[in-house]
Structures are given as structure tokens and as C-alpha cells.
Amino acid sequence: MPEGDVETYFADDMWSNRIEGHEKVGNYQTKDRAIEAWRDLARERGVEHIIRNQDGTIGERSTYGRDPRDVKG
């Protein structure tokens, strides 16, 4: 995860968010609330929002700045 990307993940029976390289910020009862709370921050910062499934695998990625992939189209 590049420096400053936003991540939503499940830990300690709660959904949490963090900015890459920092401690978690906020706990939420549902995944949807955690995503909603930080999606705008990712947009404002122009970074990627990585949303993990409960098992830790990446379920979704949304890029709100320069797309790090070198894919045309």
C-alpha cells in the first residue's frame, strides 16, 4: 500500500480505518459505515481506498487520484 492510502479492515470484532503508516482511527459496527466514513477522505487526498473483507483479503479498491496501474483504457 503506498504511503497515505486509506484502508478499511476488520479487527478485534470491529470495522476500522487507517491511513497507511498510521494507527487505526475509528471503530464501526458495520463495514458499510466504516467505508462511508472514509471514502470522502480518500477522494480529498487523491489516494486509493482499499477495502478488505473480514478474512483480510482485498475485496475492493477504488483509486481517487493517479491510477498506480499501467493499464490503458
N, C-alpha and C positions, 0 to 999 in steps of 0.2 A: 504494500500500500504506500503510495507516495506521501511525502510529508504534507500534512494538513487535510488529507481526505477525511470524510465523515463516515463513521461506521455505526451501524445498528446491529446489536447482537444480544444473545440470551445468556445470562449467567446468574447464578445464585437465585434461581426461580423468578427472575425478573428480566424484563427487556431494558436494555441500557443503550446509551450512545456515548461515543467518544470521538475526539479529533485525534487522528493518528499521532502517536508520540506522547499523548497526554492520558491522564487518568480518566475513568469513566465519569460522565456527567449525567445525572438524572436517572431515575428508575421509573418504569412504567408497567402497568398491569398487562397491557396488550402490545403486541407487535405493531399494530396499526397506529396506536397513539405515539409510540416511540418514533416511527417513521415520519408521521405528520409533524412531530415536534422539531425534527432536524432537517427535513427536506429543504425548507426555505434557507437554512443556514448554508447548506451545500450549494444552492443556487447563488446566494450572495457572495460566497467565497470563490465561486467558479471552480469547484473541485468535484471529485467523484463521491457519490453516496453509495457505499457498499452495505447491502442488507443481507445479513446472514440468516440461515434457517436455524431452528432450535438446536440441531445437531452440529452447528458450526460451519457447515458448508455454505458457500456463497449462493444465495437464492436469486439475487437481483443486483445489478449495477446500473447506476444512472450517472452519466457524465454531464456536468453543467459548465464545463469550460473547454479547454483544449482536449480533444479526444486523444488519449495516450496510444490508441491502436493505430497502426499504419494500414488502414483498410479504406479503399476507395468506395464511395457510394454512401 
